[in-house]
């Protein structure tokens, strides 16, 4: 199928609803992009038998998955209001539109385990992550290395999902995230400088936000190009 990397997923989402659940185009793009062979050669075939979700069931196990934005603009939260008010409105609008394309989305398991938080939920409310995907990916990198991280307990609950990809490099390659890691897959290319999880994950001034916006935009554009060149099996 052809994937329109310029398609804004809000354009076919009912007003006031979340594209992750309500955009049929976004869900269809996910289904076709990620229905492919895993590192062990098995096909990770996804279907839409569950409303607003993607589903897989085979000898690999059963997985219910949902879309999640990995390109958070922080353009409508109170914490960054005084920072981004100094940036032209059309710049922010352009940024939000770019982050609303397929390059700004991924899938994660969506069913709660023992009524605990999902990955989507945990990375959103964790004060050390605040929905930043570069920091989420650092947590996933550390998880595969069995190193402690702010999302460790949540990621461990979904070990059957991460086991599908065997290791961090294969996870990155499967989801076309190569532009967010170095050539050795050993370090994350952070959107803004990162020293430790003890720092605030949010940009703390206008210049910091502009750097965040620039690097996140570069990532989304690069990932969209990878998606555009993806060869469906």
C-alpha positions in Angstrom: 0.0 0.0 0.0 1.0 3.6 -0.4 1.5 5.6 2.8 1.0 9.3 2.7 3.8 10.6 5.0 2.2 14.1 4.8 -1.2 12.9 6.0 -2.4 14.6 9.2 -4.0 12.0 11.4 -6.3 14.6 12.9 -7.9 15.1 9.5 -10.0 11.9 9.7 -10.4 11.9 13.5 -13.7 13.2 15.0 -13.3 16.6 16.6 -12.2 16.3 20.2 -11.1 12.7 19.9 -7.7 11.1 20.0 -6.2 9.9 16.7 -4.5 7.0 18.5 -8.0 5.5 18.9 -10.2 7.2 16.3 -8.1 7.8 13.1 -8.9 4.8 10.8 -6.0 5.9 8.5 -3.5 5.9 11.3 -4.6 2.4 12.5 -4.4 1.1 8.9 -0.9 2.5 8.5 0.2 0.8 11.7 -1.4 -2.5 10.6 0.5 -2.5 7.3 3.8 -1.1 8.5 4.2 -3.5 11.5 2.8 -6.6 10.0 6.1 -8.1 9.0 8.7 -10.6 10.0 10.2 -10.6 13.4 13.9 -11.3 14.1 13.1 -15.1 14.5 11.5 -15.1 11.0 7.9 -15.4 12.3 5.3 -13.1 10.8 3.9 -10.5 13.2 0.5 -10.3 11.5 -1.8 -7.6 12.8 -5.6 -7.3 12.3 -8.4 -4.9 13.3 -10.8 -7.4 14.9 -10.8 -5.4 18.1 -12.4 -1.9 17.8 -9.8 0.9 18.0 -7.0 -1.5 18.5 -4.7 -3.9 16.7 -4.5 -7.5 17.5 -2.1 -10.4 17.0 -2.6 -14.0 18.0 -0.3 -16.9 17.1 2.2 -19.3 18.6 4.1 -16.2 19.6 1.3 -15.2 22.0 -1.6 -12.8 21.9 -1.1 -9.1 21.8 -3.6 -6.2 21.8 -1.9 -3.0 20.8 -2.7 0.7 20.4 -1.1 3.7 18.7 0.8 6.2 20.7 2.3 9.5 19.8 6.1 9.7 20.0 6.3 13.3 18.9 4.9 15.4 21.7 5.0 19.1 21.0 4.1 20.3 24.5 2.2 23.1 22.7 -0.9 23.0 24.8 0.3 22.4 28.3 0.5 24.9 31.1 4.1 24.1 32.0 5.5 25.4 28.7 3.0 28.2 28.0 5.4 31.0 29.0 8.1 29.4 26.9 6.4 28.9 23.6 4.3 32.1 23.7 7.5 33.8 22.3 7.5 31.6 19.2 5.4 32.6 16.2 2.1 30.8 16.1 2.6 29.6 12.5 5.9 27.9 13.6 4.1 26.0 16.3 1.2 25.1 13.9 3.7 23.8 11.4 5.5 21.8 14.1 2.2 20.3 15.4 1.2 19.3 11.8 4.5 17.6 11.2 4.2 15.7 14.5 0.7 14.6 13.4 2.1 12.5 10.5 2.8 8.8 10.7 6.4 9.4 11.6 5.3 10.7 14.9 3.5 7.4 16.0 4.3 3.9 17.2 2.4 1.0 18.8 2.6 -0.4 22.3 0.7 -3.1 24.2 -2.6 -1.6 25.3 -4.0 -4.1 27.8 -3.4 -3.5 31.5 -1.7 -6.3 33.3 -2.9 -6.8 36.9 -4.7 -3.5 36.6 -1.3 -1.7 36.4 -0.4 1.2 34.1 0.3 0.5 30.4 3.5 1.7 28.8 1.5 4.6 27.1 0.1 5.7 30.5 3.3 5.2 32.5 5.6 7.2 30.2 3.0 10.0 30.2 2.6 10.5 33.9 6.2 9.6 35.0 7.8 13.0 36.0 11.2 11.8 34.7 9.8 11.1 31.2 6.8 13.4 30.6 6.0 11.6 27.3 9.3 12.3 25.7 10.0 9.4 23.4 13.8 9.9 23.3 13.8 9.3 27.1 11.3 6.4 26.6 13.7 4.8 24.1 16.6 5.2 26.6 14.5 3.3 29.1 13.9 0.6 26.6 17.6 0.5 25.7 18.4 0.0 29.4 15.6 -2.6 29.8 17.2 -4.8 27.2 20.6 -4.3 29.0 18.9 -5.2 32.3 19.7 -1.8 33.7 17.5 0.2 36.0 15.4 3.0 34.5 12.3 5.0 35.4 10.0 2.7 33.4 11.6 -0.6 34.3 8.7 -2.1 36.2 6.3 -1.2 33.5 8.5 -2.5 30.7 9.0 -5.8 32.7 5.3 -6.4 32.8 5.3 -6.4 29.0 8.4 -8.6 28.6 6.6 -11.0 26.3 6.2 -8.1 23.8 9.8 -7.0 24.0 11.0 -10.6 23.7 9.6 -10.6 20.2 12.4 -8.3 19.1 15.2 -10.2 20.9 17.4 -7.1 21.5 17.4 -3.3 21.4 18.9 -3.1 17.9 16.2 -5.3 16.4 13.5 -3.3 18.3 14.9 -0.1 16.8 15.1 -1.6 13.3 11.7 -3.1 13.4 10.0 0.2 14.2 12.3 2.3 12.0 13.8 4.3 14.8 17.4 4.3 13.5 17.5 8.1 13.3 17.2 8.3 17.1 20.3 6.2 17.9 23.9 6.3 17.0 25.5 3.9 14.5 26.3 1.3 17.3 22.8 1.5 18.8 24.5 2.2 22.1 23.4 5.8 22.6 20.2 7.8 22.1 20.3 11.0 20.0 18.4 13.1 22.6 16.2 15.9 21.4 17.7 18.2 24.1 20.9 17.5 26.2 20.4 14.7 28.7 22.6 14.0 31.8 20.4 12.0 34.1 16.8 11.3 34.9 17.0 13.6 37.9 16.7 16.6 35.6 13.4 18.0 34.4 12.6 16.4 31.0 10.8 19.5 29.8 12.5 22.4 27.9 13.2 25.2 30.5 13.4 28.3 28.2 12.5 29.4 24.7 15.9 28.5 23.2 15.8 25.1 24.8 12.3 24.5 23.3 13.5 25.6 19.9 16.3 23.1 20.1 13.8 20.4 21.1 11.5 21.4 18.2 14.3 21.4 15.7 15.7 17.9 16.7 12.2 16.3 17.1 11.3 17.7 13.6 14.5 16.3 12.1 13.7 12.9 13.6 10.0 12.8 12.4 11.1 13.9 8.9 13.8 11.3 8.7 11.5 8.5 10.0 8.8 9.6 7.5 11.4 9.0 4.8 12.2 5.5 6.1 8.4 4.8 6.1 8.1 6.2 2.6 10.8 3.8 1.4 9.5 0.8 3.4 9.0 -2.2 1.3 5.8 -4.2 2.1 6.2 -8.0 2.0 
